[in-house]
Amino acid sequence: MRNALKIQIWTALIAVLLVEYLQLRSRVGWSLSWVVALLRQQLFVYRDSWR
């Protein structure tokens, strides 16, 4: 039980750091909530890898 909680905390911290990194690298100056919304939307979009 403790190990599962630690894994969830570390996963959340890594995800937040990655999103903040994307926000900093963005040339548009998007807010953190906008970056998260964009990622959430794009995760479920089908993309053909062969095109």
C-alpha distance matrix in Angstrom:
0.0 3.8 5.4 5.3 6.5 8.8 10.1 10.9 12.6 14.5 15.5 16.9 18.7 20.3 21.3 23.0 24.7 26.1 27.4 29.0 30.5 32.0 33.3 35.0 36.5 37.9 41.6 41.7 39.9 37.4 35.0 31.3 30.9 33.6 32.0 28.6 30.7 32.7 29.7 28.2 31.6 32.2 29.0 30.3 33.9 35.3 37.2 39.5 38.9 42.4 44.3
3.8 0.0 3.8 5.5 5.2 6.3 8.7 10.0 10.7 12.4 14.3 15.5 16.7 18.4 20.0 21.3 22.7 24.5 26.0 27.2 28.7 30.5 31.8 33.1 34.8 36.4 40.1 40.4 38.4 36.1 33.7 29.9 29.9 32.8 31.1 28.0 30.4 32.4 29.4 28.3 31.9 32.4 29.4 31.1 34.6 36.1 37.7 40.1 39.4 42.9 44.7
5.4 3.8 0.0 3.8 5.4 5.1 6.2 8.7 9.9 10.6 12.2 14.3 15.4 16.4 18.3 20.1 21.1 22.5 24.4 25.8 26.9 28.6 30.3 31.5 32.9 34.6 38.4 38.9 37.1 35.0 32.9 29.1 29.3 31.9 29.8 26.8 29.4 31.0 27.7 26.8 30.4 30.5 27.4 29.2 32.6 33.9 35.2 37.4 36.5 39.9 41.9
5.3 5.5 3.8 0.0 3.8 5.5 5.1 6.3 8.7 10.0 10.5 12.3 14.3 15.4 16.4 18.4 20.1 21.1 22.6 24.4 25.7 27.1 28.6 30.3 31.6 33.0 36.8 37.1 35.4 33.0 30.8 27.1 26.9 29.4 27.4 24.3 26.5 28.2 25.0 23.8 27.2 27.6 24.4 26.0 29.5 30.8 32.5 34.8 34.1 37.6 39.5
6.5 5.2 5.4 3.8 0.0 3.8 5.4 5.1 6.2 8.7 9.8 10.6 12.4 14.3 15.4 16.6 18.4 20.1 21.2 22.6 24.4 25.9 27.1 28.7 30.4 31.7 35.4 35.6 33.6 31.2 28.8 25.0 24.9 27.7 26.0 22.9 25.3 27.3 24.4 23.2 26.8 27.5 24.6 26.5 30.0 31.7 33.4 36.0 35.4 39.1 40.6
8.8 6.3 5.1 5.5 3.8 0.0 3.8 5.4 5.1 6.1 8.5 9.9 10.6 12.2 14.1 15.4 16.5 18.3 20.0 21.1 22.4 24.4 25.7 26.9 28.6 30.3 34.0 34.5 32.5 30.4 28.2 24.5 24.9 27.6 25.6 22.8 25.6 27.3 24.3 23.7 27.4 27.7 24.9 27.1 30.4 32.1 33.3 35.9 34.9 38.5 40.1
10.1 8.7 6.2 5.1 5.4 3.8 0.0 3.8 5.5 5.2 6.0 8.5 9.9 10.5 12.1 14.2 15.3 16.4 18.3 19.9 20.9 22.5 24.3 25.7 26.9 28.5 32.3 32.8 31.2 29.1 27.2 23.4 23.8 26.1 23.8 21.0 23.7 25.0 21.8 21.2 24.8 24.8 21.8 24.0 27.2 28.7 29.9 32.3 31.3 34.9 36.6
10.9 10.0 8.7 6.3 5.1 5.4 3.8 0.0 3.8 5.5 5.1 6.1 8.6 9.9 10.5 12.3 14.3 15.4 16.5 18.3 19.9 21.2 22.5 24.3 25.8 27.0 30.7 30.9 29.2 26.7 24.6 20.8 20.8 23.3 21.3 18.2 20.7 22.5 19.4 18.5 22.1 22.6 19.8 21.9 25.2 27.1 28.6 31.3 30.7 34.4 35.8
12.6 10.7 9.9 8.7 6.2 5.1 5.5 3.8 0.0 3.8 5.4 5.2 6.2 8.6 9.9 10.7 12.3 14.3 15.5 16.5 18.3 20.1 21.1 22.6 24.4 25.8 29.5 29.8 27.7 25.5 23.2 19.4 19.8 22.6 20.7 18.0 20.9 22.7 20.0 19.5 23.2 23.8 21.4 23.8 27.0 29.1 30.4 33.3 32.6 36.3 37.5
14.5 12.4 10.6 10.0 8.7 6.1 5.2 5.5 3.8 0.0 3.8 5.4 5.1 6.1 8.5 9.9 10.5 12.2 14.3 15.3 16.4 18.4 19.9 21.0 22.5 24.3 28.0 28.7 26.8 25.0 23.1 19.4 20.3 22.8 20.3 18.0 21.2 22.4 19.4 19.5 23.2 23.1 20.7 23.5 26.4 28.3 29.1 31.8 30.7 34.3 35.6
15.5 14.3 12.2 10.5 9.8 8.5 6.0 5.1 5.4 3.8 0.0 3.8 5.5 5.2 6.1 8.6 9.9 10.6 12.3 14.2 15.3 16.6 18.4 20.0 21.1 22.6 26.3 26.9 25.3 23.2 21.5 17.8 18.4 20.5 17.9 15.4 18.3 19.4 16.2 16.1 19.8 19.6 17.0 19.8 22.7 24.5 25.5 28.2 27.3 31.0 32.2
16.9 15.5 14.3 12.3 10.6 9.9 8.5 6.1 5.2 5.4 3.8 0.0 3.8 5.5 5.1 6.2 8.6 9.9 10.6 12.2 14.2 15.4 16.5 18.3 20.0 21.1 24.8 24.9 23.1 20.8 18.7 14.9 15.3 17.8 15.7 12.9 16.0 17.6 14.9 14.6 18.4 18.9 16.8 19.5 22.5 24.8 26.0 29.0 28.5 32.2 33.1
18.7 16.7 15.4 14.3 12.4 10.6 9.9 8.6 6.2 5.1 5.5 3.8 0.0 3.8 5.4 5.2 6.2 8.6 10.0 10.6 12.2 14.3 15.3 16.4 18.3 20.0 23.6 24.1 22.0 20.2 18.2 14.5 15.8 18.3 16.0 14.0 17.5 18.9 16.3 16.8 20.5 20.7 19.0 22.1 24.7 27.0 27.7 30.7 29.9 33.5 34.3
20.3 18.4 16.4 15.4 14.3 12.2 10.5 9.9 8.6 6.1 5.2 5.5 3.8 0.0 3.8 5.5 5.1 6.2 8.6 9.9 10.4 12.4 14.2 15.3 16.5 18.3 22.0 22.9 21.3 19.7 18.3 14.8 16.4 18.2 15.3 13.6 17.2 17.8 14.8 15.9 19.4 18.9 17.1 20.4 22.8 24.7 25.1 27.8 26.7 30.3 31.2
21.3 20.0 18.3 16.4 15.4 14.1 12.1 10.5 9.9 8.5 6.1 5.1 5.4 3.8 0.0 3.8 5.5 5.2 6.2 8.6 9.8 10.7 12.3 14.3 15.4 16.6 20.3 20.7 19.3 17.2 15.8 12.2 13.3 14.9 12.1 10.1 13.5 14.2 11.2 12.1 15.7 15.4 13.7 17.1 19.5 21.8 22.4 25.4 24.7 28.4 29.0
23.0 21.3 20.1 18.4 16.6 15.4 14.2 12.3 10.7 9.9 8.6 6.2 5.2 5.5 3.8 0.0 3.8 5.5 5.2 6.1 8.5 9.9 10.5 12.3 14.2 15.3 18.9 19.1 17.1 15.1 13.2 9.6 11.1 13.3 10.9 9.3 13.0 14.2 12.0 13.1 16.6 16.8 15.9 19.2 21.4 24.1 24.7 27.9 27.3 31.0 31.3
24.7 22.7 21.1 20.1 18.4 16.5 15.3 14.3 12.3 10.5 9.9 8.6 6.2 5.1 5.5 3.8 0.0 3.8 5.5 5.1 6.1 8.6 9.7 10.4 12.2 14.1 17.7 18.6 16.7 15.5 14.2 11.0 13.4 15.1 12.3 11.7 15.5 15.9 13.7 15.6 18.8 18.4 17.6 21.2 23.0 25.4 25.5 28.4 27.4 31.0 31.2
26.1 24.5 22.5 21.1 20.1 18.3 16.4 15.4 14.3 12.2 10.6 9.9 8.6 6.2 5.2 5.5 3.8 0.0 3.8 5.4 5.0 6.3 8.6 9.9 10.5 12.3 16.0 17.1 15.9 14.5 14.0 11.0 13.2 14.1 10.6 10.3 14.0 13.6 11.1 13.4 16.4 15.4 14.7 18.4 19.9 22.1 21.9 24.7 23.7 27.2 27.4
27.4 26.0 24.4 22.6 21.2 20.0 18.3 16.5 15.5 14.3 12.3 10.6 10.0 8.6 6.2 5.2 5.5 3.8 0.0 3.8 5.3 5.1 6.2 8.7 9.9 10.5 14.2 14.6 13.2 11.2 10.5 7.4 9.5 10.3 7.0 6.9 10.6 10.6 8.7 11.1 13.9 13.5 13.5 17.0 18.5 21.1 21.3 24.5 23.9 27.5 27.3
29.0 27.2 25.8 24.4 22.6 21.1 19.9 18.3 16.5 15.3 14.2 12.2 10.6 9.9 8.6 6.1 5.1 5.4 3.8 0.0 3.8 5.4 4.9 6.2 8.6 9.8 13.2 13.8 11.7 10.5 9.5 6.9 10.1 11.2 8.6 9.3 12.9 13.1 12.0 14.4 17.1 16.9 17.1 20.7 22.0 24.7 24.6 27.7 27.1 30.5 30.2
30.5 28.7 26.9 25.7 24.4 22.4 20.9 19.9 18.3 16.4 15.3 14.2 12.2 10.4 9.8 8.5 6.1 5.0 5.3 3.8 0.0 3.8 5.3 5.1 6.2 8.6 12.0 13.5 12.1 11.8 11.9 10.0 13.2 13.5 10.3 11.7 15.1 14.3 12.9 15.9 18.3 17.2 17.5 21.2 22.1 24.4 23.8 26.6 25.5 28.8 28.4
32.0 30.5 28.6 27.1 25.9 24.4 22.5 21.2 20.1 18.4 16.6 15.4 14.3 12.4 10.7 9.9 8.6 6.3 5.1 5.4 3.8 0.0 3.8 5.5 5.1 6.1 9.8 11.0 10.4 9.6 10.5 9.0 11.8 11.1 7.7 9.7 12.6 11.2 10.1 13.5 15.3 14.1 14.9 18.5 19.0 21.4 20.6 23.6 22.8 26.0 25.4
33.3 31.8 30.3 28.6 27.1 25.7 24.3 22.5 21.1 19.9 18.4 16.5 15.3 14.2 12.3 10.5 9.7 8.6 6.2 4.9 5.3 3.8 0.0 3.8 5.5 5.2 8.5 8.9 7.3 6.5 7.1 6.3 9.6 9.1 6.6 9.2 12.0 11.2 11.2 14.3 15.9 15.5 16.8 20.1 20.6 23.4 23.0 26.1 25.7 28.9 27.9
35.0 33.1 31.5 30.3 28.7 26.9 25.7 24.3 22.6 21.0 20.0 18.3 16.4 15.3 14.3 12.3 10.4 9.9 8.7 6.2 5.1 5.5 3.8 0.0 3.8 5.4 8.0 9.6 7.8 8.8 9.6 9.3 13.0 12.6 10.3 13.0 15.8 14.8 14.7 17.9 19.6 18.8 20.1 23.5 23.9 26.4 25.6 28.5 27.7 30.7 29.8
36.5 34.8 32.9 31.6 30.4 28.6 26.9 25.8 24.4 22.5 21.1 20.0 18.3 16.5 15.4 14.2 12.2 10.5 9.9 8.6 6.2 5.1 5.5 3.8 0.0 3.8 6.3 9.0 8.8 10.0 11.9 11.8 15.0 13.9 11.1 14.0 16.5 14.7 14.4 18.0 19.2 17.8 19.2 22.7 22.5 24.7 23.4 26.0 25.0 27.8 26.7
37.9 36.4 34.6 33.0 31.7 30.3 28.5 27.0 25.8 24.3 22.6 21.1 20.0 18.3 16.6 15.3 14.1 12.3 10.5 9.8 8.6 6.1 5.2 5.4 3.8 0.0 3.8 5.4 6.0 7.0 9.7 10.6 13.3 11.3 9.2 12.7 14.4 12.4 13.1 16.6 17.2 16.1 18.2 21.3 20.9 23.3 22.1 24.9 24.4 27.2 25.7
41.6 40.1 38.4 36.8 35.4 34.0 32.3 30.7 29.5 28.0 26.3 24.8 23.6 22.0 20.3 18.9 17.7 16.0 14.2 13.2 12.0 9.8 8.5 8.0 6.3 3.8 0.0 3.8 5.7 8.2 11.5 13.2 15.8 13.5 12.1 15.8 17.1 14.9 16.1 19.6 19.8 18.7 21.1 24.0 23.1 25.4 24.1 26.6 26.2 28.6 26.8
41.7 40.4 38.9 37.1 35.6 34.5 32.8 30.9 29.8 28.7 26.9 24.9 24.1 22.9 20.7 19.1 18.6 17.1 14.6 13.8 13.5 11.0 8.9 9.6 9.0 5.4 3.8 0.0 3.8 5.7 9.4 11.9 13.8 11.1 10.7 14.5 15.1 13.2 15.2 18.3 18.1 17.6 20.4 23.0 22.1 24.8 23.8 26.7 26.8 29.2 27.2
39.9 38.4 37.1 35.4 33.6 32.5 31.2 29.2 27.7 26.8 25.3 23.1 22.0 21.3 19.3 17.1 16.7 15.9 13.2 11.7 12.1 10.4 7.3 7.8 8.8 6.0 5.7 3.8 0.0 3.8 6.6 9.3 11.7 9.9 9.8 13.4 14.5 13.5 15.4 18.2 18.7 18.7 21.1 23.8 23.6 26.5 25.9 29.0 29.0 31.8 30.0
37.4 36.1 35.0 33.0 31.2 30.4 29.1 26.7 25.5 25.0 23.2 20.8 20.2 19.7 17.2 15.1 15.5 14.5 11.2 10.5 11.8 9.6 6.5 8.8 10.0 7.0 8.2 5.7 3.8 0.0 3.8 6.5 8.2 6.1 6.5 10.0 10.8 10.2 12.3 14.8 15.3 15.8 18.2 20.8 20.8 24.0 23.8 27.1 27.5 30.5 28.9
35.0 33.7 32.9 30.8 28.8 28.2 27.2 24.6 23.2 23.1 21.5 18.7 18.2 18.3 15.8 13.2 14.2 14.0 10.5 9.5 11.9 10.5 7.1 9.6 11.9 9.7 11.5 9.4 6.6 3.8 0.0 3.8 5.5 5.2 6.4 8.8 10.0 10.7 12.6 14.4 15.6 16.7 18.6 21.1 21.8 25.2 25.5 29.0 29.5 32.6 31.3
31.3 29.9 29.1 27.1 25.0 24.5 23.4 20.8 19.4 19.4 17.8 14.9 14.5 14.8 12.2 9.6 11.0 11.0 7.4 6.9 10.0 9.0 6.3 9.3 11.8 10.6 13.2 11.9 9.3 6.5 3.8 0.0 3.8 5.4 5.2 6.3 8.7 10.0 10.7 12.3 14.4 15.5 16.7 19.4 20.6 24.0 24.5 28.1 28.3 31.8 30.9
30.9 29.9 29.3 26.9 24.9 24.9 23.8 20.8 19.8 20.3 18.4 15.3 15.8 16.4 13.3 11.1 13.4 13.2 9.5 10.1 13.2 11.8 9.6 13.0 15.0 13.3 15.8 13.8 11.7 8.2 5.5 3.8 0.0 3.8 5.5 5.1 6.1 8.6 9.9 10.5 12.3 14.3 15.5 17.7 19.1 22.7 23.8 27.5 28.2 31.7 30.7
33.6 32.8 31.9 29.4 27.7 27.6 26.1 23.3 22.6 22.8 20.5 17.8 18.3 18.2 14.9 13.3 15.1 14.1 10.3 11.2 13.5 11.1 9.1 12.6 13.9 11.3 13.5 11.1 9.9 6.1 5.2 5.4 3.8 0.0 3.8 5.4 5.1 6.1 8.6 9.8 10.6 12.2 14.3 16.4 17.1 20.7 21.5 25.1 26.0 29.2 28.0
32.0 31.1 29.8 27.4 26.0 25.6 23.8 21.3 20.7 20.3 17.9 15.7 16.0 15.3 12.1 10.9 12.3 10.6 7.0 8.6 10.3 7.7 6.6 10.3 11.1 9.2 12.1 10.7 9.8 6.5 6.4 5.2 5.5 3.8 0.0 3.8 5.5 5.1 6.2 8.6 9.9 10.5 12.2 15.0 15.7 19.0 19.5 23.0 23.4 26.8 25.8
28.6 28.0 26.8 24.3 22.9 22.8 21.0 18.2 18.0 18.0 15.4 12.9 14.0 13.6 10.1 9.3 11.7 10.3 6.9 9.3 11.7 9.7 9.2 13.0 14.0 12.7 15.8 14.5 13.4 10.0 8.8 6.3 5.1 5.4 3.8 0.0 3.8 5.5 5.2 6.1 8.6 9.9 10.7 13.3 14.9 18.3 19.4 23.0 23.6 27.2 26.6
30.7 30.4 29.4 26.5 25.3 25.6 23.7 20.7 20.9 21.2 18.3 16.0 17.5 17.2 13.5 13.0 15.5 14.0 10.6 12.9 15.1 12.6 12.0 15.8 16.5 14.4 17.1 15.1 14.5 10.8 10.0 8.7 6.1 5.1 5.5 3.8 0.0 3.8 5.5 5.1 6.2 8.6 10.1 11.8 13.2 16.9 18.3 22.1 23.2 26.7 25.8
32.7 32.4 31.0 28.2 27.3 27.3 25.0 22.5 22.7 22.4 19.4 17.6 18.9 17.8 14.2 14.2 15.9 13.6 10.6 13.1 14.3 11.2 11.2 14.8 14.7 12.4 14.9 13.2 13.5 10.2 10.7 10.0 8.6 6.1 5.1 5.5 3.8 0.0 3.8 5.5 5.2 6.1 8.6 10.7 11.1 14.6 15.4 19.1 20.2 23.5 22.4
29.7 29.4 27.7 25.0 24.4 24.3 21.8 19.4 20.0 19.4 16.2 14.9 16.3 14.8 11.2 12.0 13.7 11.1 8.7 12.0 12.9 10.1 11.2 14.7 14.4 13.1 16.1 15.2 15.4 12.3 12.6 10.7 9.9 8.6 6.2 5.2 5.5 3.8 0.0 3.8 5.4 5.1 6.1 9.1 10.2 13.4 14.2 17.9 18.5 22.0 21.5
28.2 28.3 26.8 23.8 23.2 23.7 21.2 18.5 19.5 19.5 16.1 14.6 16.8 15.9 12.1 13.1 15.6 13.4 11.1 14.4 15.9 13.5 14.3 17.9 18.0 16.6 19.6 18.3 18.2 14.8 14.4 12.3 10.5 9.8 8.6 6.1 5.1 5.5 3.8 0.0 3.8 5.6 5.5 7.4 9.6 13.1 14.8 18.6 19.7 23.2 22.9
31.6 31.9 30.4 27.2 26.8 27.4 24.8 22.1 23.2 23.2 19.8 18.4 20.5 19.4 15.7 16.6 18.8 16.4 13.9 17.1 18.3 15.3 15.9 19.6 19.2 17.2 19.8 18.1 18.7 15.3 15.6 14.4 12.3 10.6 9.9 8.6 6.2 5.2 5.4 3.8 0.0 3.8 5.6 6.1 7.1 10.9 12.8 16.6 18.3 21.6 20.8
32.2 32.4 30.5 27.6 27.5 27.7 24.8 22.6 23.8 23.1 19.6 18.9 20.7 18.9 15.4 16.8 18.4 15.4 13.5 16.9 17.2 14.1 15.5 18.8 17.8 16.1 18.7 17.6 18.7 15.8 16.7 15.5 14.3 12.2 10.5 9.9 8.6 6.1 5.1 5.6 3.8 0.0 3.8 5.4 5.3 8.6 9.7 13.4 14.7 18.1 17.5
29.0 29.4 27.4 24.4 24.6 24.9 21.8 19.8 21.4 20.7 17.0 16.8 19.0 17.1 13.7 15.9 17.6 14.7 13.5 17.1 17.5 14.9 16.8 20.1 19.2 18.2 21.1 20.4 21.1 18.2 18.6 16.7 15.5 14.3 12.2 10.7 10.1 8.6 6.1 5.5 5.6 3.8 0.0 3.8 5.8 8.4 10.0 13.5 14.5 18.1 18.3
30.3 31.1 29.2 26.0 26.5 27.1 24.0 21.9 23.8 23.5 19.8 19.5 22.1 20.4 17.1 19.2 21.2 18.4 17.0 20.7 21.2 18.5 20.1 23.5 22.7 21.3 24.0 23.0 23.8 20.8 21.1 19.4 17.7 16.4 15.0 13.3 11.8 10.7 9.1 7.4 6.1 5.4 3.8 0.0 3.8 6.5 9.3 12.7 14.5 17.9 18.0
33.9 34.6 32.6 29.5 30.0 30.4 27.2 25.2 27.0 26.4 22.7 22.5 24.7 22.8 19.5 21.4 23.0 19.9 18.5 22.0 22.1 19.0 20.6 23.9 22.5 20.9 23.1 22.1 23.6 20.8 21.8 20.6 19.1 17.1 15.7 14.9 13.2 11.1 10.2 9.6 7.1 5.3 5.8 3.8 0.0 3.8 6.3 9.9 12.2 15.3 14.9
35.3 36.1 33.9 30.8 31.7 32.1 28.7 27.1 29.1 28.3 24.5 24.8 27.0 24.7 21.8 24.1 25.4 22.1 21.1 24.7 24.4 21.4 23.4 26.4 24.7 23.3 25.4 24.8 26.5 24.0 25.2 24.0 22.7 20.7 19.0 18.3 16.9 14.6 13.4 13.1 10.9 8.6 8.4 6.5 3.8 0.0 3.8 6.6 9.3 12.1 12.2
37.2 37.7 35.2 32.5 33.4 33.3 29.9 28.6 30.4 29.1 25.5 26.0 27.7 25.1 22.4 24.7 25.5 21.9 21.3 24.6 23.8 20.6 23.0 25.6 23.4 22.1 24.1 23.8 25.9 23.8 25.5 24.5 23.8 21.5 19.5 19.4 18.3 15.4 14.2 14.8 12.8 9.7 10.0 9.3 6.3 3.8 0.0 3.8 6.1 9.0 8.7
39.5 40.1 37.4 34.8 36.0 35.9 32.3 31.3 33.3 31.8 28.2 29.0 30.7 27.8 25.4 27.9 28.4 24.7 24.5 27.7 26.6 23.6 26.1 28.5 26.0 24.9 26.6 26.7 29.0 27.1 29.0 28.1 27.5 25.1 23.0 23.0 22.1 19.1 17.9 18.6 16.6 13.4 13.5 12.7 9.9 6.6 3.8 0.0 3.8 5.6 5.9
38.9 39.4 36.5 34.1 35.4 34.9 31.3 30.7 32.6 30.7 27.3 28.5 29.9 26.7 24.7 27.3 27.4 23.7 23.9 27.1 25.5 22.8 25.7 27.7 25.0 24.4 26.2 26.8 29.0 27.5 29.5 28.3 28.2 26.0 23.4 23.6 23.2 20.2 18.5 19.7 18.3 14.7 14.5 14.5 12.2 9.3 6.1 3.8 0.0 3.8 5.6
42.4 42.9 39.9 37.6 39.1 38.5 34.9 34.4 36.3 34.3 31.0 32.2 33.5 30.3 28.4 31.0 31.0 27.2 27.5 30.5 28.8 26.0 28.9 30.7 27.8 27.2 28.6 29.2 31.8 30.5 32.6 31.8 31.7 29.2 26.8 27.2 26.7 23.5 22.0 23.2 21.6 18.1 18.1 17.9 15.3 12.1 9.0 5.6 3.8 0.0 3.8
44.3 44.7 41.9 39.5 40.6 40.1 36.6 35.8 37.5 35.6 32.2 33.1 34.3 31.2 29.0 31.3 31.2 27.4 27.3 30.2 28.4 25.4 27.9 29.8 26.7 25.7 26.8 27.2 30.0 28.9 31.3 30.9 30.7 28.0 25.8 26.6 25.8 22.4 21.5 22.9 20.8 17.5 18.3 18.0 14.9 12.2 8.7 5.9 5.6 3.8 0.0
